[in-house]
């Protein structure tokens, strides 16, 4: 797979040390660099909370939980042979639009990823490459589409529908061996925010039967 050229749009840095900073979000699929430590507040829904997260290896106390704890001072620290990877498994097929990842070259030096490969599929054995991203000394949250296939409307890119998403750290800066990733969010399409009631678990019925007559017969005696 050829590596696509990446055009970055740098978001405002005001309030860089505060949580949930609002940032501009272009609709043309441009990769965004948010020069902030805490995850920026984006319009795309965070669907990663529905998934099971795992990593290829980790040092004790620096596991997958550090990717999603909303703490910019913690990080996943790999501890094994390359390539290192993060696996995100959903209970059903999901529409996945973007990834937002926090990397910091000033803090992590040779532990900072320089090339990411994104794979998706129905299971660990049939993952296909969907995107490759090359980075140069990043510092902040980078938000990008995981697909390079243009949408039918002509703006932005199509989402990828998958049960499993895998983020592979292909290379690090300065040929570093192990890697640090300080935060990661998996984002769905904008229409998912409209379709799903807010904070509704995937296994919960959005239109539950709740009449008194139904509740009389909801358990088997």
C-alpha positions in Angstrom: 0.0 0.0 0.0 1.3 3.4 -0.9 1.4 6.0 1.9 -1.0 8.9 1.1 0.2 12.5 1.4 -1.2 14.1 4.6 -2.3 17.7 4.8 -2.5 18.9 8.4 -4.7 21.6 9.7 -3.5 22.9 13.1 -6.3 23.6 15.6 -6.2 26.6 17.9 -3.9 26.2 21.0 -5.9 28.4 23.3 -6.5 26.5 26.6 -4.0 23.9 25.6 -3.7 22.7 29.2 -7.4 22.5 29.9 -9.7 19.6 29.3 -12.2 19.1 26.4 -11.0 22.0 24.3 -13.3 22.9 21.4 -11.6 22.9 18.0 -12.5 23.6 14.4 -13.4 20.5 12.3 -13.2 20.7 8.5 -15.6 18.5 6.6 -13.2 17.6 3.7 -11.4 14.8 5.6 -8.3 16.9 6.3 -6.1 15.4 9.0 -6.3 17.6 12.1 -3.4 18.3 14.6 -4.8 19.5 17.9 -1.9 21.1 19.9 -3.5 20.2 23.2 -2.8 17.6 25.9 -6.3 16.6 26.7 -8.6 15.0 24.1 -10.3 17.8 22.1 -14.1 17.9 22.0 -15.1 16.7 18.5 -18.4 16.3 16.8 -17.9 12.6 15.9 -19.2 10.1 18.5 -16.7 8.2 20.6 -17.5 4.5 20.0 -14.4 3.1 21.6 -16.3 2.8 24.9 -18.3 -0.1 23.4 -15.2 -2.1 22.6 -12.7 -4.5 24.3 -9.1 -3.1 24.1 -5.9 -5.1 24.1 -2.2 -4.5 23.2 0.5 -6.7 21.8 2.7 -6.2 24.9 3.1 -3.8 27.8 5.2 -2.9 30.8 3.4 -3.4 34.2 1.2 -0.4 35.0 1.4 0.9 31.4 -1.2 -1.3 29.6 -4.2 -0.7 27.4 -6.1 1.1 30.1 -3.6 4.1 29.7 -4.9 4.6 26.2 -8.4 5.5 27.3 -8.1 6.9 30.9 -8.2 10.6 29.7 -4.9 11.3 31.5 -2.2 12.9 29.3 0.5 11.9 31.8 0.0 8.2 31.4 0.8 6.1 28.3 0.8 2.6 26.9 4.4 1.4 27.0 5.1 -1.6 24.8 7.5 -4.3 26.0 8.1 -6.9 23.3 9.2 -7.5 19.7 8.1 -5.3 16.9 5.6 -4.6 15.4 3.6 -3.3 18.3 -0.2 -3.0 17.9 -3.4 -2.1 19.6 -6.5 -4.2 18.9 -10.1 -2.8 19.4 -12.9 -5.4 19.2 -16.6 -4.5 19.0 -19.5 -6.8 19.9 -21.1 -6.0 16.5 -20.1 -4.6 13.2 -19.5 -0.8 13.6 -19.2 2.1 11.3 -15.8 3.6 12.1 -14.9 7.0 10.7 -11.8 8.4 12.4 -9.1 7.8 14.9 -7.8 10.5 17.3 -4.4 9.6 18.8 -2.2 11.6 21.3 1.5 11.4 20.6 4.3 13.6 22.0 7.8 13.6 20.4 9.1 16.2 22.9 8.2 13.9 25.8 8.8 10.5 24.3 11.6 11.0 21.8 12.5 7.7 20.1 9.4 6.0 21.6 7.2 8.1 19.4 5.5 6.3 16.4 6.5 7.6 13.0 4.4 5.3 10.8 1.0 3.8 11.7 -0.9 1.2 9.7 -4.6 0.8 10.3 -6.3 -2.6 9.7 -9.9 -3.6 9.9 -12.0 -6.8 9.4 -14.5 -9.2 10.9 -11.9 -11.0 13.1 -8.2 -11.1 13.9 -7.5 -13.5 11.0 -8.9 -11.5 8.1 -7.7 -7.9 8.8 -7.0 -5.8 5.8 -4.9 -2.6 5.5 -7.2 0.5 5.2 -4.8 3.4 5.9 -1.2 4.2 6.4 -0.1 7.4 8.1 3.4 8.9 8.3 4.2 11.4 11.1 7.0 13.8 11.7 7.7 14.6 15.4 4.0 14.9 16.4 3.0 16.7 19.6 -0.7 16.7 20.3 -3.9 14.9 19.3 -4.0 13.8 15.6 -7.4 13.1 14.2 -7.7 11.4 10.8 -10.1 9.3 8.7 -9.2 5.6 8.7 -10.4 5.2 5.1 -8.9 6.8 2.0 -12.0 6.0 -0.1 -13.9 9.2 -1.0 -17.5 9.5 0.1 -20.3 9.5 -2.5 -21.2 13.1 -1.5 -17.7 14.1 -2.6 -16.7 15.5 0.9 -14.6 13.6 3.2 -14.1 9.8 3.2 -16.4 6.7 3.7 -16.4 5.0 7.1 -15.1 1.5 7.4 -17.5 -1.2 8.7 -15.8 -3.7 10.9 -15.9 -5.8 14.1 -12.1 -5.5 14.7 -9.8 -2.5 14.3 -6.1 -2.8 14.7 -3.5 0.1 14.9 0.0 -1.1 14.1 3.1 0.9 15.0 5.2 0.1 12.0 8.2 2.3 12.9 9.2 4.8 15.6 11.2 7.9 15.3 15.0 7.5 15.4 14.5 3.7 14.9 13.2 3.3 18.5 12.3 -0.2 19.5 9.5 0.2 22.1 6.7 2.7 21.7 4.6 5.2 23.7 1.0 6.1 22.9 -0.6 8.6 25.4 -4.2 8.4 24.2 -6.5 7.0 21.6 -10.1 7.4 20.6 -12.2 5.6 18.0 -14.8 7.8 16.4 -18.0 6.9 14.4 -19.7 8.9 11.6 -21.7 12.0 12.4 -24.9 10.3 11.6 -24.3 7.7 14.4 -24.6 10.5 16.9 -28.1 11.2 15.5 -29.2 7.6 15.2 -28.2 6.4 18.6 -29.6 7.9 21.9 -26.7 9.4 23.9 -24.8 6.9 26.2 -27.1 4.0 25.2 -25.2 0.6 25.5 -25.1 -1.5 22.4 -27.1 -4.3 24.1 -29.9 -2.1 25.3 -33.1 -1.7 23.4 -33.7 2.0 22.4 -37.4 1.4 22.4 -38.1 -0.8 25.5 -41.5 -2.2 26.3 -42.4 -0.5 29.5 -46.2 -0.7 29.9 -47.7 -2.1 33.2 -49.3 -5.0 31.3 -46.0 -6.0 29.7 -44.2 -5.9 33.0 -46.7 -8.4 34.4 -45.4 -11.1 31.9 -41.7 -10.1 31.5 -40.4 -12.9 33.7 -41.1 -16.7 33.4 -42.6 -18.2 36.5 
